[in-house]
């Protein structure tokens, strides 16, 4: 999904516009997660997300950060925003695998 959303409309309250955008994003994520994964075992859907005032100024962030950023944008007075969400299949890390730590870290 690569889309520019209008944040201002004379007929609708800005809060309702933001809620409609959030609903559309969540619906898209749910639809993408429902798609069949490749036949390889232990895979899941991951999402590459970008958010900004336009496509050139969009920055990478997580899905949850996009939802939070929409609230901030409505208060900042943007007239539109660009949201890009691309799904990709990822292999799940093995269970019990410790996350990578930097050298010198001790437990």
C-alpha positions as a LaTeX table, in Angstrom:
\begin{tabular}{lrrr}
\hline
Residue & $x$ (\AA) & $y$ (\AA) & $z$ (\AA) \\
\hline
Unk1 & 0.00 & 0.00 & 0.00 \\
Unk2 & 1.42 & 3.34 & $-1.06$ \\
Unk3 & $-1.07$ & 6.09 & $-0.49$ \\
Unk4 & $-1.45$ & 9.80 & 0.22 \\
Unk5 & $-4.23$ & 10.47 & 2.73 \\
Unk6 & $-6.03$ & 13.81 & 2.92 \\
Unk7 & $-6.20$ & 14.98 & 6.54 \\
Unk8 & $-8.56$ & 17.92 & 6.04 \\
Unk9 & $-12.09$ & 17.93 & 4.69 \\
Unk10 & $-14.77$ & 20.59 & 5.11 \\
Unk11 & $-17.52$ & 18.01 & 5.63 \\
Unk12 & $-15.79$ & 15.83 & 8.24 \\
Unk13 & $-14.27$ & 16.42 & 11.67 \\
Unk14 & $-10.45$ & 15.94 & 11.68 \\
Unk15 & $-10.68$ & 13.30 & 14.45 \\
Unk16 & $-13.04$ & 11.19 & 12.32 \\
Unk17 & $-10.69$ & 11.47 & 9.35 \\
Unk18 & $-7.77$ & 10.19 & 11.47 \\
Unk19 & $-9.88$ & 7.33 & 12.82 \\
Unk20 & $-10.92$ & 6.36 & 9.27 \\
Unk21 & $-7.27$ & 6.30 & 8.16 \\
Unk22 & $-6.29$ & 4.14 & 11.13 \\
Unk23 & $-9.17$ & 1.78 & 10.35 \\
Unk24 & $-8.09$ & 1.47 & 6.71 \\
Unk25 & $-4.48$ & 0.75 & 7.74 \\
Unk26 & $-5.50$ & $-1.88$ & 10.28 \\
Unk27 & $-7.83$ & $-3.49$ & 7.73 \\
Unk28 & $-4.98$ & $-3.66$ & 5.20 \\
Unk29 & $-2.63$ & $-5.25$ & 7.77 \\
Unk30 & $-5.27$ & $-7.82$ & 8.72 \\
Unk31 & $-5.89$ & $-8.67$ & 5.04 \\
Unk32 & $-2.15$ & $-9.07$ & 4.35 \\
Unk33 & $-1.63$ & $-11.31$ & 7.41 \\
Unk34 & $-4.43$ & $-13.55$ & 6.17 \\
Unk35 & $-2.65$ & $-14.29$ & 2.90 \\
Unk36 & $-1.00$ & $-17.66$ & 2.46 \\
Unk37 & 2.68 & $-17.76$ & 3.36 \\
Unk38 & 5.27 & $-19.48$ & 1.18 \\
Unk39 & 5.59 & $-23.21$ & 1.81 \\
Unk40 & 8.69 & $-22.83$ & 3.95 \\
Unk41 & 8.14 & $-23.66$ & 7.62 \\
Unk42 & 8.06 & $-21.12$ & 10.44 \\
Unk43 & 7.43 & $-17.96$ & 8.49 \\
Unk44 & 5.38 & $-14.87$ & 9.32 \\
Unk45 & 4.38 & $-11.62$ & 7.63 \\
Unk46 & 6.53 & $-8.60$ & 8.45 \\
Unk47 & 5.91 & $-5.06$ & 7.23 \\
Unk48 & 8.23 & $-2.34$ & 5.95 \\
Unk49 & 6.55 & 0.95 & 6.80 \\
Unk50 & 7.26 & 4.55 & 5.85 \\
Unk51 & 5.46 & 7.72 & 6.94 \\
Unk52 & 5.87 & 11.36 & 6.01 \\
Unk53 & 4.31 & 14.49 & 4.59 \\
Unk54 & 5.15 & 13.26 & 1.07 \\
Unk55 & 6.93 & 10.30 & $-0.54$ \\
Unk56 & 10.31 & 12.07 & $-0.64$ \\
Unk57 & 10.30 & 13.00 & 3.06 \\
Unk58 & 8.90 & 9.65 & 4.31 \\
Unk59 & 10.91 & 7.94 & 7.04 \\
Unk60 & 10.98 & 4.27 & 8.00 \\
Unk61 & 9.14 & 3.34 & 11.17 \\
Unk62 & 7.18 & 0.49 & 12.72 \\
Unk63 & 3.46 & $-0.06$ & 12.26 \\
Unk64 & 2.70 & 1.08 & 15.83 \\
Unk65 & 4.72 & 4.25 & 15.29 \\
Unk66 & 2.58 & 5.12 & 12.27 \\
Unk67 & $-0.57$ & 5.01 & 14.40 \\
Unk68 & 1.06 & 7.29 & 16.99 \\
Unk69 & 2.40 & 9.62 & 14.29 \\
Unk70 & $-1.10$ & 10.08 & 12.85 \\
Unk71 & $-2.23$ & 11.56 & 16.17 \\
Unk72 & 0.71 & 13.98 & 16.21 \\
Unk73 & 0.20 & 14.98 & 12.59 \\
Unk74 & $-3.43$ & 15.96 & 13.13 \\
Unk75 & $-2.34$ & 18.34 & 15.89 \\
Unk76 & 0.49 & 19.71 & 13.72 \\
Unk77 & $-1.99$ & 20.75 & 11.03 \\
Unk78 & $-0.72$ & 18.79 & 8.01 \\
Unk79 & $-3.10$ & 18.81 & 5.04 \\
Unk80 & $-2.04$ & 15.33 & 3.87 \\
Unk81 & 0.33 & 12.49 & 4.74 \\
Unk82 & 2.04 & 9.67 & 2.82 \\
Unk83 & 1.90 & 6.13 & 4.18 \\
Unk84 & 3.69 & 3.15 & 2.63 \\
Unk85 & 3.27 & $-0.37$ & 3.99 \\
Unk86 & 4.91 & $-3.27$ & 2.14 \\
Unk87 & 4.47 & $-6.84$ & 3.37 \\
Unk88 & 7.20 & $-9.46$ & 3.19 \\
Unk89 & 7.55 & $-13.03$ & 4.45 \\
Unk90 & 10.15 & $-13.49$ & 7.19 \\
Unk91 & 11.54 & $-16.60$ & 8.84 \\
Unk92 & 10.85 & $-16.83$ & 12.58 \\
Unk93 & 13.99 & $-16.91$ & 14.75 \\
Unk94 & 14.52 & $-20.20$ & 16.61 \\
Unk95 & 12.82 & $-20.41$ & 19.98 \\
Unk96 & 15.15 & $-19.75$ & 22.88 \\
Unk97 & 17.69 & $-17.95$ & 20.73 \\
Unk98 & 19.21 & $-15.08$ & 22.66 \\
Unk99 & 19.10 & $-11.69$ & 20.95 \\
Unk100 & 22.43 & $-10.46$ & 19.63 \\
Unk101 & 24.30 & $-8.36$ & 22.18 \\
Unk102 & 27.18 & $-6.04$ & 21.70 \\
Unk103 & 30.64 & $-7.07$ & 22.86 \\
Unk104 & 31.33 & $-6.13$ & 26.45 \\
Unk105 & 27.72 & $-6.54$ & 27.60 \\
Unk106 & 27.40 & $-8.70$ & 30.67 \\
Unk107 & 24.29 & $-10.16$ & 32.21 \\
\hline
\end{tabular}
